Amino acid sequence: MTIQRDDVLNWVREYAQVIEDNHEMLTELDREIGDADHGANMRRGFKAVLEKLPTVEDKDIGTILKTVGMTLLSKVGGAGGPLYSTIFMKAGMTIGAKMEMELSDWAQALEAGIAGVATLGKAQLNDKTMLDALYPALDALKQAIADGVPTGDALKRSAEAAHQGMLATVPLMARKGRASYLGERSIGHQDPGATSTTLLLESVARIWADC
């Protein structure tokens, strides 16, 4: 089965609700090693996304994702705005004018978004950033596709890999972003960006489970 435009819209709405439900937790994580604003910024950004979404509900998937990205860039402060905007913008550019997509299209879109984040943030695996959740998620997704795993199971594997990557940020010392200023004091704390991206991929797995 394919992932339809309405599935994408439902996922964006679901993730906005997930951010609403978890913004205090994200801010608490960011209070430990950042500026204590990640949850609040993401909440503000996705409230704006929900307001904008009705204007593109009849558009193609690429336009929807790029609109989400542009909205986040204008509304989300700190590093999160440009980074999350990049994920959605690059994904939208990769998918283009399609009204439906295969799981392989999503993998390519996710890969483009991750590459954009890595370039923008000048970060790599084990720097204690969102990439520590995103890279394992992408690897798991690509492997599942290669193994012929059904869409729902493949997305679940991807989300589980992101979750494990998120947990693996706890013992790391931050080498990028605001947390890097703390040096060894950043050890023992879960990265907020890895957490919010894990929530994103978990919402994908829930909403697209039956695609």
N, C-alpha and C positions, 0 to 999 in steps of 0.2 A: 504493500500500500504506500501511497505517497503522502507527503506532508502538504496540506492545502494552505492557502492564504489565511483562511479563518483559523486554522491551527496556530499559525504564527501570531495572529492577533490575540488569540486566547492565551498564548504563552506570555506575551508582553503584559497583558492584564494580570495574569497570575503572578508574574514576577513583581509587578508593582505592589500587589497585595502582600507578597512575601516580605518585601522591603518595609512596608508599613508595619507588619507584624514583628519584624526583627530589627528595626532601626535603633532601638535602645541598646540591644545587645551589640550591634556593630559599633555604636558610639563608645560603649564601654570598652570593647577591645581596642579601639583607637585611642582611648584615654591612656591606656597603658604604654603605648609606644608611638603615638602620633599626636595629632592635634585635637583629638576628641570630637571630630566633626564628620566622620565618614558616614555614620548612620543618618544624621540630620541632612547632610548633603544629598545622599542617595534618595532619601525620602522626598526632599524638595524636587529633585530631578524627575522622579517617576510620577509625582503628582502632576507635574507639567506635561509629561508624556501622555498620561491618561486624558488630559484636557485636549491635547493635540491629536490623539489617535482617531477621533471621529472624522477628521478632515482627510484621512488617507485610507479609510476602511475599504474603499472600492478600488484601491490602487494595487499594483503588483508588490510582490514580497520585497524586492529590492528597495522600492520607494518607501515602504513601511519602515524597514530597518534603518535606512538612511535618515528618515525623519526622526526616528527615536534617537539616533546618534547626534543629530544636529540639535535637538531639544536638550539632550543631556549636556552637550558642550556649553550651551548658553545658560543653563540653570544650575549645574553641579559645580561647586567650588573645589578648591584644592587640586590634588593630582587626580582624583577620581574622575572628574569631569572629562578631561582630555582622554584618559585611558579607556573609560567605558564608551565614550563617543567613538573612539577608534575601533573598538570591537564591533559595534553596530554598523558603523560606516563602512568598514572594510568588508564585513559580511554582506551588507546590502549591495555593495559594488560588485562583489563576486557572484551573487545570485542573480542580480540584474532584473530583467522584466518578467521573470517567471511568475506564474500564478500558482504553481505547485512545484515541489521539489522532491528529489529522492534523498535518501539518507546520505549518499555520497556527496550531494550538493551541499548539505549541511556541514559535512566534514571539511569540505574545501572552504566554505565560508568561515567556519570556526578557525581553520588554519590561517587564513588570511588575517582574521582579527587578532589572533595571537601574535603573528609576525609583526603586525602593526604596533601592538603593545610593547613587544620586545625592542623594537626600533625606537619608539618614542621614549620609553623609560630607560633605555640602555641597560636592560637587566637580562639576567639569564637564570637558569634553574639553580635553586638553592640560595638565591639572594634574599629570600624571605619576602616575596611579593606574590601578587595574584598569579604569576606565571607558575608558581609551584603547585597550584591546583590545575591550571589550564593545560600545561604540557602533558601531565599524566592522563588527563581526561581525553585529550586529542589522541594520544597514543592508543589508549584503550578503545576508543571509537574506531580508529582506523583498523586495528586488529580485529575487532568484531565484524566490521564490514568484510574484511578479507576472509574471515571464517564463515561468512554467510549467515551470521546471527540475525534473527528478526529485529526489526526496528526498535520495538519497545525494550527488548533485552539489551540491545547494543547501547541504547541511551542510558539504561540503568547501569551498565558496566562503566560507561563514561562518567556518570555522576558519582559512582562509588570510588573510582580512581581519583576524581577531584577531591572527594572527602578525605581520602587517605593522604593526598598531597597537602591538603589544608592542615591536617593534624601534624604532618611532618614539618611544618614551619615552626612548631613550638620550640624545639631544641636548637633551631638555627639562630645565628647572629645576623642581624639585618645588615645588608651591604648597599641598599639603595633606599632612597626616600627619607622622610623625616625620622623613621625608626633607626636609620643608620647612625644618626648623631648620638644615640645612646650606647653604641658599641656593645660590650658584653652584657649590658643591662637589658638589651632587647631579647636575650635568651630567656626562654621559659614562657613566652607570650605568643599566642596564636595571631597570625597576621590577619588584619581585618579585610584587606583586599582579597586574599585567598578565600576568606570566609564568604564574602558577598558573591564571588564568582562561583563558588561551590553551590550556594543557594540558587544561582542562576541556572546552573546545569541540572540541579535536582528538579527545578521547576520544568525545564525542558523534558526531562524523563517522565514526569507525571502527566503533563499535558499531551505529549505526543506518544504516550504508551501504546495506544491502539492504532497508530498510523501504519 
